[in-house]
């Protein structure tokens, strides 16, 4: 099993790792591999590649349908709240 975490090394050269709970406790080997180049990330290309992802996956949900679903969720939450905390005044 291996776990990889990319971190920024500060001027103090001190880092602290928060490890996931599924890692077993006990001895472990930690390897530090310096990353000399940062990967080229074009935020615009990344965002445009995500646009329409749901449609590409076959979703037929429209914005209007999504808003209707939100309104229905809010209505159900209000009904549940009213049942739990009836107005006593």
CORZI-V612147 format. One record per backbone hydrogen bond with DSSP energy under -0.5 kcal/mol. NH is the residue of the N-H (numbers start at 1). CO is the residue of the C=O. E is the energy in kcal/mol with one decimal. If there is no record, write none. Layout:
NH,CO,E
NH,CO,E
This chain:
10,8,-0.7
13,10,-1.8
19,17,-0.7
23,20,-1.5
33,31,-0.6
34,32,-0.5
36,34,-0.8
42,40,-0.5
43,41,-0.8
46,42,-2.3
47,43,-2.5
48,44,-2.6
49,45,-1.9
50,46,-1.0
51,47,-1.2
53,50,-2.0
56,52,-2.3
57,53,-1.4
58,55,-1.5
59,54,-2.6
66,62,-2.2
67,63,-2.5
68,64,-2.2
69,65,-2.2
70,66,-2.2
71,67,-2.5
72,68,-2.3
73,69,-2.3
74,70,-2.5
75,71,-2.4
76,72,-2.5
77,73,-2.4
78,74,-2.4
79,75,-2.3
80,76,-2.3
81,77,-2.6
82,78,-2.5
83,79,-2.0
84,80,-2.2
85,81,-2.7
88,86,-0.6
